[in-house]
Amino acid sequence: MVEGQVERDPALLPDPFEESPELDPAIARNLRLKVSIHRSLLDKLNLAALDQLSREQIRSEIAEIVTELLNAEGEPLNAREREELVTEVLDELLGLGPLEPLLQDDTITDILVNGYDEVFVERRGLLEAVPTRFQDDKHLLRIIQKIVSAVGRRVDESSPYVDARLADGSRVNAIIPPLAIDGPALSIRKFARNWISMDRLVELDTIPSAMAEVLKAIVGTRRNVLISGGTGSGKTTLLNAMSSFIGHRERIITIEDSAELQLQQRHVVRLETRPPNIEGRGEVTQRNLVKNALRMRPDRIIVGEVRSGEAFDMLQAMNTGHDGSMTTVHANTPRDALSRVEQMIGMSGVEISPRAAQAQIASAMNVVVQIERLVDGHRRVVSLSEITGMESDTITMQEIFRFKISGMSDEGKVLGRFEATGIRPRFLDVTAAYGISLSPDLFRPDRALE
């Protein structure tokens, strides 16, 4: 690696470290060393040469320089501490600093930075604090700028919040002062590296095998499906699993704000929205993409999540020969999900009466699947309902399966069981036409499902 002076922007580097009485001395020392060495490295390295070296080659070079700097500063570190420091400096130089270990941890699904000295993660559906720290607000802001600049975005006082995406597909939201009163805040929804099958969801007790069999028949008979649930409840994971039942001869168009779906079929066209540029131009919305998808000869359209007026176009597609389409929505109950879709139709700008909107929903949607993250962090499909039509000014539904909660264990686990309501779904009449066989025993009243 060639040595040489490089220009640096002091505004992008952390200020000298000021110890906090609440910070562990070992963490404070490590942060100080890391920042000091990082600054010294910028003076010693030719950053332009980094692109031509592998990570291991860069690591070797940095290790030598770190050893020299530590000796010069008289900092005695053992081999393990030195190795950890080299890794952290490497992450700071090439990656996202303190966030790198969290991004590499596959047990973590969400990273929530409430401030430079307070970081939480979600594991197995539950939030927990982690010892990850940034040096100060400027250090955290530098990492945020690094994330958003990689996708051509910016965050500053004139544009104090931003959505972005990491190279691996993870979704990022950042918000800074003056909107974030206590300093910059960062939220990362990690992209699932491994596709989760329906069989795996059965193993995890998210859904019983009997209900999974019925969902397979729902997809196979080309019912239009709405998956409903709260934030982090597992809607996209369930949508991914259900999509695996789509035939490989069908042409599928997916539409998402941030590409998360991992369809296993070969004939898939993936579309993604585009935010406006710095001048506020060039935005492409989900509604634009749904309209365009109708010209692409789709057999099925899958919208990652409906949030606005695209709900109207999605229903139109479902009503005009694109059966078997699927989407998700943020809602706490199946009934709320339908109300949310009705509200979104109103956001489309199309002049339509409330009853006409309800009639559109009733004729287009066939099944609502409700998934929930319970208080113990476990995700479960808590209801499977069929839309049966309209009665006066109300969309009629019938629940086929449900998860019935019976209490809490001493360990804080939610106790309950999946059961059938005894109602025979209407789509059962068309399964034979698709060569699908479902046993009537699956729908026996009060049957405990396994």
C-alpha positions in Angstrom: 0.0 0.0 0.0 1.4 3.4 -1.0 1.9 5.9 1.8 1.0 9.5 1.2 -1.0 12.4 2.6 -4.7 12.4 1.8 -7.2 15.2 2.2 -9.8 14.8 4.9 -12.9 16.6 5.8 -12.8 17.4 9.6 -16.6 17.8 9.6 -16.9 14.1 8.8 -14.7 13.0 11.6 -15.7 12.6 15.3 -14.5 15.4 17.7 -12.0 14.5 20.4 -13.5 12.0 22.8 -15.0 13.4 26.0 -15.4 10.7 28.7 -18.9 10.2 30.1 -19.2 9.0 33.7 -21.9 6.6 32.6 -19.7 4.9 30.0 -17.7 1.8 30.9 -14.0 2.7 31.1 -13.0 -0.2 28.8 -15.5 0.9 26.2 -14.4 4.5 26.5 -10.7 3.5 26.1 -11.6 1.4 23.1 -13.5 4.2 21.4 -10.7 6.7 22.0 -8.1 4.3 20.6 -10.3 3.5 17.6 -10.9 7.1 16.7 -7.3 8.1 17.2 -6.0 5.3 15.1 -8.6 5.9 12.4 -7.5 9.5 12.1 -3.8 8.5 12.0 -4.6 5.9 9.3 -6.1 8.6 7.1 -2.8 10.4 7.2 -0.8 7.3 6.4 -2.9 5.5 3.8 -3.5 6.1 0.2 -7.3 5.6 0.1 -7.4 5.4 -3.7 -5.3 2.2 -3.4 -7.9 0.5 -1.2 -10.1 -0.4 -4.2 -7.4 -2.5 -5.6 -6.8 -4.7 -2.5 -8.8 -7.4 -0.9 -10.2 -7.0 2.6 -7.6 -9.4 3.9 -4.7 -7.5 2.3 -6.1 -4.2 3.7 -6.4 -5.9 7.1 -2.8 -7.0 7.0 -1.6 -3.5 6.1 -3.7 -1.9 8.8 -2.5 -4.4 11.4 1.1 -3.3 10.9 0.2 0.3 11.1 -2.0 -0.2 14.2 1.0 -2.0 15.9 3.3 1.0 15.1 0.7 3.5 16.4 0.0 1.6 19.6 3.7 1.3 20.3 4.1 5.0 19.7 1.3 5.8 22.1 2.5 3.3 24.7 -0.8 1.4 24.8 -0.3 -2.1 26.0 -2.8 -4.5 24.3 -2.9 -8.3 24.3 -3.3 -10.3 21.1 -7.1 -10.6 21.4 -7.6 -6.9 22.1 -5.3 -5.9 19.2 -7.2 -8.2 16.9 -10.6 -6.7 18.0 -9.2 -3.2 17.5 -8.0 -4.0 14.0 -11.4 -5.4 13.1 -13.2 -2.3 14.4 -10.8 0.1 12.6 -11.3 -1.9 9.4 -15.1 -1.7 9.9 -14.8 2.0 10.5 -12.7 2.5 7.4 -14.5 0.2 4.9 -17.9 -0.5 6.5 -20.4 1.1 8.9 -18.3 1.2 12.0 -20.0 0.0 15.2 -23.0 -1.3 13.2 -20.9 -4.0 11.3 -21.0 -6.7 14.0 -24.8 -6.2 14.3 -25.3 -6.4 10.6 -23.3 -9.7 10.5 -25.4 -11.2 13.3 -28.1 -13.3 11.7 -30.1 -13.6 14.9 -30.8 -9.8 14.7 -33.8 -8.6 12.6 -33.8 -4.9 13.6 -31.2 -2.4 14.7 -32.5 0.7 16.4 -30.1 3.5 17.2 -31.8 6.0 19.5 -28.7 8.0 20.0 -24.9 7.7 19.8 -24.8 6.0 23.2 -28.1 3.9 23.1 -28.6 1.0 20.7 -31.3 -1.7 20.8 -31.7 -4.8 18.6 -34.6 -7.2 18.0 -33.9 -10.9 18.5 -36.6 -13.6 18.3 -39.3 -10.9 18.3 -38.0 -9.2 21.5 -36.1 -5.9 22.0 -32.8 -5.9 23.9 -30.1 -3.3 24.6 -26.6 -3.9 23.3 -23.3 -2.4 24.3 -22.7 -0.9 20.8 -21.7 2.7 21.1 -20.7 5.6 18.7 -18.3 8.2 19.9 -20.7 11.1 19.7 -23.4 12.6 17.5 -21.0 13.5 14.8 -19.7 10.0 14.6 -23.2 8.6 14.2 -24.1 11.3 11.7 -21.0 10.3 9.6 -22.2 6.7 9.5 -25.7 7.9 8.4 -24.1 10.1 5.7 -22.1 7.1 4.5 -25.3 5.0 4.2 -27.4 7.5 2.4 -24.7 8.9 0.0 -24.2 5.3 -1.3 -27.7 5.5 -2.8 -27.6 9.1 -4.0 -29.5 10.6 -1.1 -28.7 13.2 1.5 -29.7 14.1 5.0 -29.2 17.6 6.4 -31.2 20.4 8.1 -33.1 21.1 4.9 -33.9 17.4 4.5 -33.7 15.9 8.0 -35.1 12.5 7.4 -34.4 9.9 4.7 -35.2 6.3 3.6 -32.3 4.3 2.1 -31.2 0.8 1.5 -28.0 -1.1 2.3 -26.2 -3.1 -0.3 -27.7 -6.3 1.1 -31.3 -5.0 0.7 -31.7 -4.0 4.4 -34.1 -1.0 4.8 -32.8 2.1 6.6 -34.6 5.2 8.0 -32.6 8.0 9.5 -33.8 11.2 11.1 -31.6 14.0 12.5 -32.0 17.3 14.4 -34.0 19.5 14.4 -36.7 16.9 14.0 -34.9 14.4 16.3 -34.6 16.3 19.5 -32.0 14.2 21.3 -29.6 13.7 18.3 -29.6 11.5 15.1 -31.6 8.3 15.2 -31.3 5.4 12.9 -33.5 2.3 12.2 -32.5 -0.6 10.1 -34.8 -3.5 9.2 -32.3 -6.2 8.1 -32.9 -8.1 4.9 -33.4 -11.8 5.6 -30.6 -13.7 3.9 -32.2 -17.0 4.1 -35.6 -17.7 2.5 -38.0 -19.2 5.1 -40.3 -21.9 3.6 -43.8 -22.8 4.8 -42.4 -26.1 6.3 -40.0 -24.0 8.4 -42.9 -21.8 9.6 -44.7 -25.0 10.6 -41.5 -26.1 12.5 -41.4 -22.7 14.2 -45.1 -23.1 15.3 -46.0 -19.9 13.4 -48.7 -21.9 11.6 -50.1 -25.5 12.0 -49.5 -28.0 9.2 -53.3 -28.2 8.5 -53.6 -24.5 7.9 -50.5 -24.5 5.8 -52.1 -27.2 3.6 -55.2 -25.0 3.2 -53.0 -21.9 2.3 -51.4 -24.1 -0.4 -54.9 -24.8 -1.8 -55.8 -21.1 -1.6 -52.8 -20.2 -3.7 -53.3 -23.1 -6.0 -56.9 -22.2 -6.7 -55.9 -18.6 -7.5 -57.7 -16.9 -4.6 -56.7 -13.3 -4.1 -55.0 -12.9 -0.7 -54.6 -10.0 1.7 -52.0 -10.6 4.5 -52.6 -8.4 7.4 -50.5 -7.7 10.5 -48.6 -5.1 12.5 -45.1 -3.8 12.1 -42.6 -6.7 12.4 -45.3 -9.4 12.6 -43.9 -11.4 9.7 -46.2 -10.4 6.8 -43.4 -10.4 4.2 -42.0 -13.7 5.5 -45.5 -15.3 5.2 -46.0 -13.8 1.7 -42.7 -15.2 0.6 -43.6 -18.7 1.9 -47.1 -18.6 0.3 -45.6 -17.5 -3.0 -43.7 -20.7 -3.2 -46.9 -22.5 -4.1 -47.3 -20.5 -7.3 -46.7 -22.7 -10.4 -43.4 -22.3 -12.3 -45.3 -21.8 -15.5 -46.9 -18.5 -14.3 -45.5 -15.0 -15.0 -45.2 -13.1 -11.7 -44.7 -9.3 -11.4 -43.6 -8.1 -7.9 -43.9 -4.5 -6.9 -42.2 -3.2 -3.7 -40.9 0.0 -2.1 -37.8 -1.9 -1.0 -37.1 -5.3 -2.6 -37.5 -7.9 0.1 -39.4 -10.7 -1.6 -37.4 -13.8 -2.4 -39.6 -15.7 -4.9 -38.3 -19.1 -5.9 -39.8 -19.2 -9.3 -37.8 -18.5 -12.5 -40.4 -16.4 -14.3 -40.4 -13.3 -12.0 -40.1 -9.7 -12.9 -39.2 -7.5 -9.9 -40.2 -3.8 -9.9 -39.2 -1.3 -7.2 -40.3 2.3 -6.6 -38.0 5.2 -6.9 -37.9 8.2 -4.5 -37.6 11.7 -5.8 -34.1 13.0 -6.4 -32.5 15.9 -4.6 -34.5 18.3 -6.8 -37.7 16.5 -5.9 -38.2 15.0 -9.4 -38.2 11.5 -10.9 -40.3 9.8 -8.3 -42.0 6.5 -9.4 -44.7 5.3 -7.0 -46.2 1.9 -6.4 -49.3 3.1 -8.2 -47.3 3.9 -11.3 -45.7 0.4 -11.2 -49.1 -1.4 -10.7 -50.5 0.4 -13.7 -47.4 -0.5 -15.7 -47.5 -4.1 -14.6 -50.9 -4.5 -16.2 -49.2 -4.0 -19.5 -46.6 -6.7 -18.9 -48.9 -9.7 -19.3 -48.8 -10.9 -15.7 -50.5 -14.0 -14.5 -50.1 -12.8 -10.9 -49.2 -9.5 -9.4 -47.7 -9.4 -5.9 -47.5 -6.0 -4.2 -45.2 -6.1 -1.1 -47.4 -3.7 0.8 -50.3 -1.4 -0.1 -50.1 2.0 1.6 -52.0 4.4 -0.6 -53.9 4.8 -3.9 -52.3 1.8 -5.5 -54.8 -0.3 -3.5 -57.5 0.8 -6.0 -55.4 -0.3 -9.0 -54.5 -3.5 -7.3 -58.2 -4.3 -6.8 -58.9 -3.4 -10.4 -56.2 -5.9 -11.5 -57.7 -8.6 -9.2 -61.2 -7.9 -10.8 -59.9 -8.1 -14.3 -58.4 -11.5 -14.7 -55.3 -11.4 -12.6 -56.6 -13.9 -10.0 -54.2 -15.3 -7.4 -52.6 -12.0 -6.7 -51.4 -11.2 -3.2 -50.5 -8.2 -1.1 -50.0 -7.1 2.6 -51.4 -4.3 4.7 -50.7 -2.9 8.2 -53.7 -3.7 10.3 -54.5 -5.4 13.7 -57.5 -7.5 12.6 -59.0 -8.8 9.4 -61.9 -6.4 9.7 -59.4 -3.5 10.2 -57.5 -4.7 7.1 -60.6 -4.2 4.9 -61.2 -0.8 6.4 -57.6 0.2 5.7 -58.0 -0.9 2.0 -61.2 1.1 1.8 -59.4 4.2 3.1 -56.6 3.7 0.6 -59.1 3.6 -2.3 -60.2 7.1 -1.1 -56.5 8.2 -1.4 -56.5 7.2 -5.1 -58.3 10.4 -6.2 -61.0 8.4 -8.0 -64.5 9.5 -7.3 -66.1 6.5 -5.8 -68.8 6.1 -3.1 -68.0 4.1 0.1 -70.4 1.4 -0.8 -68.9 1.1 -4.3 -65.4 0.8 -2.7 -66.7 -1.9 -0.4 -68.2 -3.8 -3.3 -64.9 -3.6 -5.2 -63.1 -5.1 -2.1 -65.7 -7.8 -1.7 -65.6 -8.9 -5.3 -61.8 -8.7 -5.6 -60.5 -10.1 -2.3 -61.1 -13.7 -1.3 -59.0 -14.4 1.8 -57.6 -12.4 4.7 -54.7 -14.0 6.6 -53.9 -12.3 10.0 -50.4 -12.7 11.4 -49.4 -11.3 14.8 -46.3 -10.9 16.9 -47.5 -11.9 20.4 -46.3 -10.4 23.6 -43.6 -13.1 24.0 -42.1 -12.2 20.6 -43.5 -15.4 18.9 -45.1 -14.7 15.5 -48.3 -16.7 14.7 -51.0 -16.7 12.1 -53.9 -15.9 14.4 -56.8 -16.0 11.9 -57.7 -17.2 8.4 -60.9 -15.6 7.1 -62.8 -15.8 3.8 -64.6 -12.9 2.3 -68.1 -14.0 1.3 -69.7 -10.9 -0.2 -71.8 -7.9 0.8 -74.7 -7.6 3.1 -76.3 -4.1 3.1 -73.3 -1.8 3.6 -71.0 -4.4 5.2 -68.5 -6.7 3.7 -69.3 -10.2 5.1 -66.5 -12.6 6.3 -66.3 -16.0 7.9 -63.4 -17.2 10.0 -62.1 -20.6 9.0 -59.1 -21.0 11.5 -58.0 -19.1 14.5 -55.4 -19.1 17.3 -57.1 -19.2 20.7 -55.0 -17.8 23.5 -55.6 -19.5 26.9 -53.0 -17.7 29.1 -49.3 -17.2 29.9 -46.8 -19.6 31.2 -44.5 -18.9 34.2 -41.7 -18.3 31.7 -43.8 -15.6 30.0 -44.8 -17.6 27.0 -48.2 -17.2 25.4 -50.3 -20.4 25.8 -52.9 -21.3 23.3 -53.9 -23.6 20.4 -54.8 -23.4 16.7 -58.3 -24.6 16.0 -60.9 -24.8 13.2 -64.2 -22.9 13.6 -66.2 -25.6 11.8 -67.1 -23.4 8.8 -66.5 -25.0 5.4 -64.9 -22.4 3.1 -66.5 -21.6 -0.3 -63.3 -22.1 -2.2 -63.5 -25.8 -1.3 -66.0 -26.2 -4.1 -63.4 -25.2 -6.7 -60.4 -27.2 -5.5 -61.3 -30.2 -7.6 -61.2 -28.2 -10.8 -57.6 -27.4 -10.0 -56.7 -31.0 -9.1 -56.4 -30.2 -5.4 -57.7 -32.4 -2.7 -58.5 -31.1 0.8 -59.9 -33.4 3.5 -63.2 -32.1 5.1 -61.7 -33.3 8.4 -59.4 -30.2 8.3 -62.5 -28.0 9.0 -64.1 -30.1 11.8 -65.5 -27.7 14.5 -63.2 -27.0 17.5 -60.6 -29.3 16.0 -57.1 -28.7 17.5 -54.7 -28.2 14.6 -51.2 -29.6 14.6 
